[in-house]
Structures are given as C-alpha cells and as structure tokens.
Amino acid sequence: MEYILLLFIVVLLLMVGFLSFQNYKMKEEHKSSMEKLETLLATLNHKQLYLNDKVSISSDYNSNQKVKVKKLSEEIVNLQKILLEIISIKNNA
C-alpha cells in the first residue's frame, strides 16, 4: 500500500513538473507573440502617419488645382468677351 501511495506521489510530482514546463513554454510563446504584435503595431502606426502625410499633400494639391482651374476659366471667359468685342467692332466698321 505504501508503494502505491509513493508511486502516486511520484506520478503527481512528474505531472506538476510537466505542467510547469508547459506553462513556461506558453509564457515564452506569449511573450514572443506580444513582441511581434508590438512591432506590427509600430509598423502600422508609421505607415498610417506616412499615408496621412500623402493625403494631406493630395488635398493641398487638389485645392490648389481647383483654384488654378477657376482662375483659368475666368481668364478664358474674359478673353472670349474681348474676342467678341473685337469681332463686333470689325463687323460695325
């Protein structure tokens, strides 16, 4: 009977050792995964800042382009008016 209890205690101690080792391995895997996640988040943050800069530049370009197109359209209208005035003056003369 004593041998059975002793064997039972040894088996339980082996199980505790095995479970402790498994727990250690899981902690190391978790630590590694968290480091990878932190690296990935830093990379994504950098990419987001880069893309925000690109969007800002693109927005500035679009707004400047619209202003320039508006000025160009106004100049074209003015030139058309001048052309029509010149044509009307030549037709009246």
TIRO-2110 file (N, C-alpha, C; in Angstrom, 1 decimal):
// TIRO-2110
0.8, -1.2, 0.0, N, 1, A
0.0, 0.0, 0.0, CA, 1, A
0.9, 1.3, 0.0, C, 1, A
2.0, 1.2, 0.8, N, 2, A
2.9, 2.3, 0.8, CA, 2, A
3.5, 2.6, -0.5, C, 2, A
3.8, 1.5, -1.2, N, 3, A
4.4, 1.7, -2.6, CA, 3, A
3.4, 2.3, -3.5, C, 3, A
2.2, 2.0, -3.4, N, 4, A
1.2, 2.6, -4.3, CA, 4, A
1.1, 4.1, -4.0, C, 4, A
1.0, 4.5, -2.8, N, 5, A
1.0, 5.9, -2.4, CA, 5, A
2.2, 6.6, -2.8, C, 5, A
3.4, 6.0, -2.7, N, 6, A
4.6, 6.6, -3.1, CA, 6, A
4.7, 6.7, -4.6, C, 6, A
4.2, 5.7, -5.3, N, 7, A
4.1, 5.8, -6.8, CA, 7, A
3.2, 6.9, -7.2, C, 7, A
2.1, 7.0, -6.5, N, 8, A
1.1, 8.0, -6.8, CA, 8, A
1.7, 9.4, -6.6, C, 8, A
2.4, 9.6, -5.5, N, 9, A
3.0, 10.9, -5.3, CA, 9, A
4.1, 11.2, -6.3, C, 9, A
4.9, 10.3, -6.7, N, 10, A
5.9, 10.5, -7.8, CA, 10, A
5.2, 10.9, -9.1, C, 10, A
4.1, 10.2, -9.4, N, 11, A
3.4, 10.5, -10.7, CA, 11, A
2.8, 11.9, -10.6, C, 11, A
2.3, 12.3, -9.5, N, 12, A
1.8, 13.6, -9.3, CA, 12, A
2.9, 14.7, -9.4, C, 12, A
4.0, 14.4, -8.8, N, 13, A
5.2, 15.3, -8.9, CA, 13, A
5.7, 15.4, -10.4, C, 13, A
5.7, 14.3, -11.1, N, 14, A
6.0, 14.4, -12.5, CA, 14, A
5.0, 15.2, -13.3, C, 14, A
3.8, 15.1, -13.0, N, 15, A
2.7, 15.8, -13.7, CA, 15, A
2.9, 17.3, -13.4, C, 15, A
3.2, 17.7, -12.1, N, 16, A
3.4, 19.1, -11.7, CA, 16, A
4.6, 19.6, -12.5, C, 16, A
5.7, 18.8, -12.6, N, 17, A
6.9, 19.3, -13.3, CA, 17, A
6.5, 19.5, -14.8, C, 17, A
5.8, 18.5, -15.4, N, 18, A
5.5, 18.6, -16.8, CA, 18, A
4.6, 19.9, -17.0, C, 18, A
3.6, 20.1, -16.2, N, 19, A
2.7, 21.2, -16.3, CA, 19, A
3.4, 22.5, -16.1, C, 19, A
4.4, 22.6, -15.2, N, 20, A
5.2, 23.8, -15.0, CA, 20, A
6.0, 24.1, -16.3, C, 20, A
6.6, 23.0, -16.9, N, 21, A
7.4, 23.2, -18.1, CA, 21, A
6.5, 23.7, -19.2, C, 21, A
5.3, 23.1, -19.3, N, 22, A
4.3, 23.6, -20.4, CA, 22, A
3.9, 25.0, -20.2, C, 22, A
3.7, 25.4, -18.9, N, 23, A
3.3, 26.8, -18.6, CA, 23, A
4.5, 27.7, -18.9, C, 23, A
5.7, 27.3, -18.7, N, 24, A
6.9, 28.1, -19.0, CA, 24, A
6.9, 28.3, -20.6, C, 24, A
6.7, 27.2, -21.3, N, 25, A
6.8, 27.3, -22.8, CA, 25, A
5.6, 28.3, -23.3, C, 25, A
4.5, 28.2, -22.7, N, 26, A
3.4, 29.0, -23.1, CA, 26, A
3.7, 30.5, -22.8, C, 26, A
4.3, 30.8, -21.7, N, 27, A
4.6, 32.1, -21.4, CA, 27, A
5.6, 32.7, -22.4, C, 27, A
6.6, 31.9, -22.7, N, 28, A
7.6, 32.3, -23.7, CA, 28, A
7.0, 32.6, -25.1, C, 28, A
6.1, 31.7, -25.5, N, 29, A
5.4, 31.9, -26.8, CA, 29, A
4.5, 33.2, -26.7, C, 29, A
3.9, 33.4, -25.6, N, 30, A
3.0, 34.6, -25.4, CA, 30, A
3.9, 35.8, -25.5, C, 30, A
5.1, 35.8, -24.8, N, 31, A
6.0, 36.9, -24.8, CA, 31, A
6.5, 37.2, -26.3, C, 31, A
6.8, 36.2, -27.0, N, 32, A
7.2, 36.3, -28.4, CA, 32, A
6.1, 36.9, -29.2, C, 32, A
4.9, 36.4, -29.1, N, 33, A
3.8, 36.9, -29.8, CA, 33, A
3.5, 38.4, -29.5, C, 33, A
3.6, 38.8, -28.3, N, 34, A
3.4, 40.2, -27.9, CA, 34, A
4.5, 41.1, -28.5, C, 34, A
5.7, 40.6, -28.5, N, 35, A
6.8, 41.4, -29.2, CA, 35, A
6.5, 41.6, -30.7, C, 35, A
6.1, 40.5, -31.3, N, 36, A
5.7, 40.6, -32.7, CA, 36, A
4.5, 41.6, -32.9, C, 36, A
3.6, 41.5, -32.0, N, 37, A
2.4, 42.4, -32.1, CA, 37, A
2.8, 43.9, -31.9, C, 37, A
3.7, 44.1, -31.0, N, 38, A
4.2, 45.5, -30.8, CA, 38, A
4.9, 46.0, -32.0, C, 38, A
5.7, 45.1, -32.6, N, 39, A
6.5, 45.5, -33.8, CA, 39, A
5.5, 45.8, -34.9, C, 39, A
4.5, 45.0, -35.1, N, 40, A
3.5, 45.2, -36.1, CA, 40, A
2.7, 46.5, -35.9, C, 40, A
2.4, 46.8, -34.6, N, 41, A
1.6, 48.0, -34.3, CA, 41, A
2.5, 49.2, -34.6, C, 41, A
3.8, 49.1, -34.3, N, 42, A
4.7, 50.3, -34.6, CA, 42, A
4.8, 50.5, -36.1, C, 42, A
4.9, 49.4, -36.9, N, 43, A
5.0, 49.5, -38.3, CA, 43, A
3.7, 50.1, -38.9, C, 43, A
2.6, 49.6, -38.4, N, 44, A
1.3, 50.1, -38.9, CA, 44, A
1.1, 51.6, -38.5, C, 44, A
1.6, 52.0, -37.4, N, 45, A
1.5, 53.4, -37.0, CA, 45, A
2.3, 54.3, -37.9, C, 45, A
3.5, 53.8, -38.2, N, 46, A
4.4, 54.5, -39.1, CA, 46, A
3.8, 54.6, -40.5, C, 46, A
3.2, 53.5, -41.0, N, 47, A
2.5, 53.6, -42.3, CA, 47, A
1.3, 54.5, -42.3, C, 47, A
0.6, 54.5, -41.2, N, 48, A
-0.6, 55.4, -41.1, CA, 48, A
-0.1, 56.9, -41.1, C, 48, A
0.9, 57.2, -40.4, N, 49, A
1.4, 58.6, -40.5, CA, 49, A
1.9, 59.0, -41.9, C, 49, A
2.6, 58.0, -42.6, N, 50, A
3.0, 58.3, -43.9, CA, 50, A
1.8, 58.5, -44.9, C, 50, A
0.8, 57.7, -44.7, N, 51, A
-0.4, 57.8, -45.6, CA, 51, A
-1.1, 59.1, -45.2, C, 51, A
-1.2, 59.5, -44.0, N, 52, A
-1.8, 60.8, -43.6, CA, 52, A
-1.1, 61.9, -44.3, C, 52, A
0.2, 61.9, -44.3, N, 53, A
1.0, 62.9, -45.0, CA, 53, A
0.7, 63.0, -46.5, C, 53, A
0.6, 61.8, -47.1, N, 54, A
0.2, 61.7, -48.5, CA, 54, A
-1.2, 62.3, -48.8, C, 54, A
-2.1, 62.0, -47.9, N, 55, A
-3.5, 62.5, -48.1, CA, 55, A
-3.5, 64.0, -47.9, C, 55, A
-2.7, 64.5, -47.0, N, 56, A
-2.6, 66.0, -46.8, CA, 56, A
-2.0, 66.7, -48.0, C, 56, A
-1.0, 66.1, -48.6, N, 57, A
-0.4, 66.6, -49.8, CA, 57, A
-1.3, 66.6, -50.9, C, 57, A
-2.0, 65.5, -51.1, N, 58, A
-3.0, 65.3, -52.1, CA, 58, A
-4.2, 66.3, -52.0, C, 58, A
-4.6, 66.5, -50.8, N, 59, A
-5.7, 67.5, -50.5, CA, 59, A
-5.2, 68.9, -50.9, C, 59, A
-4.0, 69.3, -50.5, N, 60, A
-3.5, 70.6, -50.8, CA, 60, A
-3.4, 70.7, -52.3, C, 60, A
-2.9, 69.7, -53.0, N, 61, A
-2.8, 69.8, -54.5, CA, 61, A
-4.2, 70.0, -55.1, C, 61, A
-5.1, 69.2, -54.6, N, 62, A
-6.5, 69.3, -55.2, CA, 62, A
-7.1, 70.7, -55.0, C, 62, A
-6.9, 71.2, -53.8, N, 63, A
-7.5, 72.6, -53.6, CA, 63, A
-6.8, 73.6, -54.4, C, 63, A
-5.4, 73.5, -54.6, N, 64, A
-4.7, 74.4, -55.4, CA, 64, A
-5.1, 74.3, -56.9, C, 64, A
-5.3, 73.1, -57.3, N, 65, A
-5.7, 72.8, -58.7, CA, 65, A
-7.0, 73.4, -59.0, C, 65, A
-8.0, 73.3, -58.1, N, 66, A
-9.3, 73.9, -58.3, CA, 66, A
-9.2, 75.4, -58.4, C, 66, A
-8.4, 76.0, -57.5, N, 67, A
-8.3, 77.5, -57.6, CA, 67, A
-7.7, 77.9, -58.9, C, 67, A
-6.6, 77.1, -59.4, N, 68, A
-6.0, 77.5, -60.7, CA, 68, A
-6.9, 77.3, -61.8, C, 68, A
-7.7, 76.2, -61.8, N, 69, A
-8.7, 75.9, -62.9, CA, 69, A
-9.7, 77.0, -62.9, C, 69, A
-10.2, 77.5, -61.7, N, 70, A
-11.2, 78.5, -61.7, CA, 70, A
-10.6, 79.8, -62.3, C, 70, A
-9.4, 80.2, -61.9, N, 71, A
-8.7, 81.4, -62.5, CA, 71, A
-8.6, 81.3, -64.0, C, 71, A
-8.2, 80.1, -64.4, N, 72, A
-8.0, 79.9, -65.9, CA, 72, A
-9.4, 80.0, -66.6, C, 72, A
-10.4, 79.5, -66.0, N, 73, A
-11.8, 79.6, -66.6, CA, 73, A
-12.2, 81.0, -66.7, C, 73, A
-11.9, 81.8, -65.6, N, 74, A
-12.3, 83.2, -65.7, CA, 74, A
-11.5, 84.0, -66.7, C, 74, A
-10.2, 83.6, -66.9, N, 75, A
-9.4, 84.3, -67.9, CA, 75, A
-9.9, 83.9, -69.3, C, 75, A
-10.3, 82.6, -69.5, N, 76, A
-10.9, 82.2, -70.8, CA, 76, A
-12.1, 83.0, -71.1, C, 76, A
-13.0, 83.2, -70.1, N, 77, A
-14.2, 83.9, -70.3, CA, 77, A
-13.9, 85.4, -70.7, C, 77, A
-13.0, 86.0, -70.0, N, 78, A
-12.6, 87.4, -70.3, CA, 78, A
-12.0, 87.5, -71.7, C, 78, A
-11.2, 86.5, -72.1, N, 79, A
-10.7, 86.5, -73.5, CA, 79, A
-11.8, 86.3, -74.5, C, 79, A
-12.7, 85.5, -74.2, N, 80, A
-13.9, 85.3, -75.1, CA, 80, A
-14.7, 86.6, -75.3, C, 80, A
-14.8, 87.3, -74.2, N, 81, A
-15.5, 88.6, -74.2, CA, 81, A
-14.8, 89.6, -75.1, C, 81, A
-13.5, 89.7, -74.9, N, 82, A
-12.6, 90.6, -75.7, CA, 82, A
-12.7, 90.2, -77.1, C, 82, A
-12.7, 88.9, -77.5, N, 83, A
-12.8, 88.5, -78.8, CA, 83, A
-14.1, 88.8, -79.4, C, 83, A
-15.2, 88.7, -78.7, N, 84, A
-16.5, 89.0, -79.2, CA, 84, A
-16.6, 90.6, -79.4, C, 84, A
-16.0, 91.3, -78.5, N, 85, A
-16.0, 92.8, -78.7, CA, 85, A
-15.2, 93.2, -80.0, C, 85, A
-14.0, 92.5, -80.2, N, 86, A
-13.2, 92.8, -81.4, CA, 86, A
-14.0, 92.5, -82.6, C, 86, A
-14.7, 91.3, -82.6, N, 87, A
-15.5, 90.9, -83.8, CA, 87, A
-16.6, 91.8, -84.0, C, 87, A
-17.3, 92.3, -83.0, N, 88, A
-18.4, 93.2, -83.2, CA, 88, A
-17.9, 94.5, -83.7, C, 88, A
-16.8, 95.0, -83.2, N, 89, A
-16.2, 96.3, -83.7, CA, 89, A
-15.9, 96.2, -85.2, C, 89, A
-15.3, 95.1, -85.6, N, 90, A
-14.9, 94.9, -87.0, CA, 90, A
-16.1, 94.8, -87.9, C, 90, A
-17.2, 94.1, -87.3, N, 91, A
-18.4, 94.0, -88.1, CA, 91, A
-19.2, 95.3, -88.3, C, 91, A
-19.1, 96.2, -87.2, N, 92, A
-19.7, 97.5, -87.3, CA, 92, A
-18.9, 98.5, -88.2, C, 92, A
-17.6, 98.2, -88.3, N, 93, A
-16.8, 99.1, -89.1, CA, 93, A
-16.9, 98.9, -90.6, C, 93, A
END
